[in-house]
Amino acid sequence: MPTVLVTGSNRGLGLEFARQYAADGWRVIACCRKPDGADDLKAVTGEVQIEAVELIDPASIRDLAERLKGETIDLLINNAGVLGPAQSFGDTDYSGFDTVMRSNVLGPMAMVEALLPNLEAGGIKTAVAISSGWGSIGTVGSGGRYLYGPSKAALNMVVKAQSLDLRDKGVAAVAISPGWVETDMGGEGADFTPEQSVGNMRALIAGLSLEDSGKFYSHKGHEIPW
Ligand SMILES: NC(=O)c1ccc[n+]([C@@H]2O[C@H](COP(=O)([O-])OP(=O)(O)OC[C@H]3O[C@@H](n4cnc5c(N)ncnc54)[C@H](OP(=O)(O)O)[C@@H]3O)[C@@H](O)[C@H]2O)c1
């Protein structure tokens, strides 16, 4: 069965990705910051290998790549992300920008660079970035989110650039918005459960080809304007 690597797999959408892929018989490399405290992840049954990675620390990403050297990764899901501190108009904690950008943009970007040999060895050869509607300049309908929105727009640009750089290697890079989902980040009253959103994203991912590289999709499978 194929191997998927998921970041932020100790809770929320990442945990659900790990659960669903493991239940389908995939080998899951489940990354989180603190494996010791990842009790929900440890309870996932199937072939799950838990690995530590802190996305704001380039050395942590390099260490992960070193540990995984020679292993095939068919599908990389850059799921981990943060909302950040206060960020409404006139009330933005500017000091949070660095952490938000390093977590949501530079970390996922470095993961693809570090794990490219693993992806090239795989059969699916796809890197998925979990983005957000807040990163779509073309469709965003309300203000605010002055740290998170720009970080997801920047992540989208990274995905587009990677799709162009990696096309010759046969590796696809795609951004997906998961919808508004009931997680710690999404809160209560969201439109979708993690089961629904991840189920939709898995169906979308299963149908992707190199032709779809460089696109930004909703979890329901339609393209979203950048
Ligand atoms: N939920 C929504 O409605 C929604 C909507 C649009 C987009 N998204 C996106 O979907 C993805 C998953 O969100 P979620 O709702 O599952 O969020 P969540 O419940 O808050 O979980 C976030 C995950 O990311 C991990 N993480 C954060 N910063 C990290 C870092 N620097 N290094 C490594 N791991 C880090 C967290 O680890 P710790 O437990 O160690 O903090 C946690 O596992 C995110 O990229 C988010 O922006 C979510």
The ligand as an SDF file (V2000), in Angstrom:
LIG
                    3D

 48 52  0  0  0  0  0  0  0  0999 V2000
  -10.5080   24.0950   10.7760 N   0  0  0  0  0  0  0  0  0  0  0  0
  -10.8290   24.9350    9.7880 C   0  0  0  0  0  0  0  0  0  0  0  0
  -11.9700   25.4330    9.7110 O   0  0  0  0  0  0  0  0  0  0  0  0
   -9.8150   25.2840    8.7390 C   0  0  0  0  0  0  0  0  0  0  0  0
  -10.2330   26.1030    7.6810 C   0  0  0  0  0  0  0  0  0  0  0  0
   -9.3310   26.4210    6.6700 C   0  0  0  0  0  0  0  0  0  0  0  0
   -8.0460   25.9140    6.7130 C   0  0  0  0  0  0  0  0  0  0  0  0
   -7.6560   25.1220    7.7680 N   0  0  0  0  0  0  0  0  0  0  0  0
   -6.2910   24.6260    7.7500 C   0  0  0  0  0  0  0  0  0  0  0  0
   -6.2870   23.2250    7.9570 O   0  0  0  0  0  0  0  0  0  0  0  0
   -5.0690   22.8200    8.6120 C   0  0  0  0  0  0  0  0  0  0  0  0
   -5.4030   21.9960    9.8470 C   0  0  0  0  0  0  0  0  0  0  0  0
   -6.1860   22.8070   10.6970 O   0  0  0  0  0  0  0  0  0  0  0  0
   -6.9830   22.2540   11.9700 P   0  0  0  0  0  0  0  0  0  0  0  0
   -8.3310   22.8660   11.8960 O   0  0  0  0  0  0  0  0  0  0  0  0
   -6.8180   20.7870   12.0790 O   0  0  0  0  0  0  0  0  0  0  0  0
   -6.1650   23.0050   13.1130 O   0  0  0  0  0  0  0  0  0  0  0  0
   -5.8420   22.5670   14.6260 P   0  0  0  0  0  0  0  0  0  0  0  0
   -6.9030   21.6820   15.1460 O   0  0  0  0  0  0  0  0  0  0  0  0
   -5.5380   23.8520   15.3310 O   0  0  0  0  0  0  0  0  0  0  0  0
   -4.4870   21.7000   14.4780 O   0  0  0  0  0  0  0  0  0  0  0  0
   -3.3280   22.3220   13.9850 C   0  0  0  0  0  0  0  0  0  0  0  0
   -2.2250   21.2880   13.9050 C   0  0  0  0  0  0  0  0  0  0  0  0
   -1.0590   21.9250   13.3570 O   0  0  0  0  0  0  0  0  0  0  0  0
    0.0310   21.6620   14.2300 C   0  0  0  0  0  0  0  0  0  0  0  0
    1.0200   22.7220   14.1540 N   0  0  0  0  0  0  0  0  0  0  0  0
    0.8210   24.0390   14.3000 C   0  0  0  0  0  0  0  0  0  0  0  0
    1.9790   24.7120   14.1940 N   0  0  0  0  0  0  0  0  0  0  0  0
    2.9360   23.7690   13.9850 C   0  0  0  0  0  0  0  0  0  0  0  0
    4.3380   23.8290   13.8180 C   0  0  0  0  0  0  0  0  0  0  0  0
    5.0080   24.9980   13.8380 N   0  0  0  0  0  0  0  0  0  0  0  0
    5.0180   22.6810   13.6260 N   0  0  0  0  0  0  0  0  0  0  0  0
    4.3730   21.5000   13.5960 C   0  0  0  0  0  0  0  0  0  0  0  0
    3.0520   21.3790   13.7760 N   0  0  0  0  0  0  0  0  0  0  0  0
    2.3370   22.5020   13.9640 C   0  0  0  0  0  0  0  0  0  0  0  0
   -0.6040   21.5700   15.6100 C   0  0  0  0  0  0  0  0  0  0  0  0
    0.3020   20.9660   16.5180 O   0  0  0  0  0  0  0  0  0  0  0  0
    0.2000   21.2170   18.1380 P   0  0  0  0  0  0  0  0  0  0  0  0
   -0.9100   20.3390   18.6360 O   0  0  0  0  0  0  0  0  0  0  0  0
    1.5490   20.8290   18.6140 O   0  0  0  0  0  0  0  0  0  0  0  0
   -0.1160   22.6810   18.3200 O   0  0  0  0  0  0  0  0  0  0  0  0
   -1.8210   20.7300   15.2760 C   0  0  0  0  0  0  0  0  0  0  0  0
   -1.4600   19.3820   15.1420 O   0  0  0  0  0  0  0  0  0  0  0  0
   -4.3220   24.1260    8.9240 C   0  0  0  0  0  0  0  0  0  0  0  0
   -3.3290   24.3650    7.9510 O   0  0  0  0  0  0  0  0  0  0  0  0
   -5.4010   25.1710    8.8550 C   0  0  0  0  0  0  0  0  0  0  0  0
   -4.8910   26.4550    8.5420 O   0  0  0  0  0  0  0  0  0  0  0  0
   -8.5040   24.7940    8.7700 C   0  0  0  0  0  0  0  0  0  0  0  0
  1  2  1  0
  2  3  2  0
  2  4  1  0
  4  5  1  0
  4 48  2  0
  5  6  2  0
  6  7  1  0
  7  8  2  0
  8  9  1  0
  8 48  1  0
  9 10  1  0
  9 46  1  0
 10 11  1  0
 11 12  1  0
 11 44  1  0
 12 13  1  0
 13 14  1  0
 14 15  2  0
 14 16  1  0
 14 17  1  0
 17 18  1  0
 18 19  2  0
 18 20  1  0
 18 21  1  0
 21 22  1  0
 22 23  1  0
 23 24  1  0
 23 42  1  0
 24 25  1  0
 25 26  1  0
 25 36  1  0
 26 27  1  0
 26 35  1  0
 27 28  2  0
 28 29  1  0
 29 30  1  0
 29 35  2  0
 30 31  1  0
 30 32  2  0
 32 33  1  0
 33 34  2  0
 34 35  1  0
 36 37  1  0
 36 42  1  0
 37 38  1  0
 38 39  2  0
 38 40  1  0
 38 41  1  0
 42 43  1  0
 44 45  1  0
 44 46  1  0
 46 47  1  0
M  CHG  2   8   1  16  -1
M  END
$$$$
